[in-house]
Amino acid sequence: MRSDKLKHYLLNETFAVESSVADKWVDFVNEHCISLIKDNDYCKSHVFSQVMHGDNEGALSFALQIVFNSEEEMLRYNQLISPKIIQKISSTFAGQFASFKTVMQILNSSD
């Protein structure tokens, strides 16, 4: 097992967005939310992507994946940054999306 000092964590937040607002939603996230991820010392890297296949009954799915150098950084992000992102999205797209988070410990990576 790896030392605690070498552990990295991946937070995956998946969003199901009504297809009628999906393009505007993606633009909004790129313009107003990604900067919150990039402009802090907690996140090592991030990927914002669209799920290519799935059945969400009129919704499109997107994933925001963020890598952290430590569990502490991930917890700080969850306390300080993540609520701001959800609040920003909710203020513009209330009732037009749903989301859930998954947190994973990275066991092997190309980084």
N, C-alpha and C positions, 0 to 999 in steps of 0.2 A: 504494500500500500504506500502511496506517496506521502511525503511529509506535508503537514498542514501549510507550510510556507509555500509549497508548490501548487496547491489546489487553485483551480480556476472554476468559475461558476458561469452558467449560461441561464439567463432569464429569457423566456419566450413568452411574449404576450400576443395572443391570437385574437383577431377582431373579425367579426362577421358584420358586414356593412351592407345596407340596402343597396341593391344594384343601381337604383335611380340616383343615388348621391355619391356613388363610389369614386368617380373621377374627381369631384370636388373634395371629397374626404381625403384622398391620396395627396392632392395638392396642398390641402390644409395641413396635414401631418408633416409633409416635407417642408413647408414654409414656417410653421409655428411650433412644431414639437421636436423635430430632429435636433435643432439648435440646443434645446434643453439637455439632450443626451451628450452632444459634442462639447458643450461649454461647462463641463465639470471634470473633476479629477477622479471620479468613481469608475467611469466606464473605460475599459480597454479598447473595445471596438463594438461596432453595431452593424446589423443588416436589416433593412426594411424590404420586405418582399411580398409578392402576391402568391397565394396558394393556387397552384395550377389546376388541380382536380379536386372535386368534392361536390357534395350535394347539400347546399344550404338553403334550398327553397327560396329563390329570389334574392339571395345575398351573395356577395363575393367575400372571400376570406383573405386576410392579410396577416403577416407575422412581423413583429418587431423583436429581433433577437439581439441581446446585449451581453457581452462578455465582461466579466469582472475578475480582477486579480485576487480578490479575497472575498470571503463571506461577509466580512465587515463592510466592505465597499458596496456589496450588493444590498445589504440591509439598509445602509445609509441612502442609497438610491431609492429603495422601496419606501422609505420614510419621507424623503425630501423632494425627489424629482418625479417619481411615478404618479403621485396624486395630482401634481400640477399638470402633467400631460393629460390624464383622464379628465380633469376639470376643464382644460382648454377644449378638448374634443367634445365633451358633454355640453359645453355652453353653446356650441354651434350645431351639433348633430344629435341633440337629445332625442332619444327614442328611435334613432335610425341605425344604431349599432349595438353590439354586445361584445364583451371581451372576457377572456380568462387568462390567467398566468400559470406557467409551469416553470419551476426552478430546477436546474440540473447541475450536478457536479461533473465537470469535464474530466474524463479519465484518460483520453488520448486526443491529440489535436495536431494539425500540421504547423501550428505556430511555434 
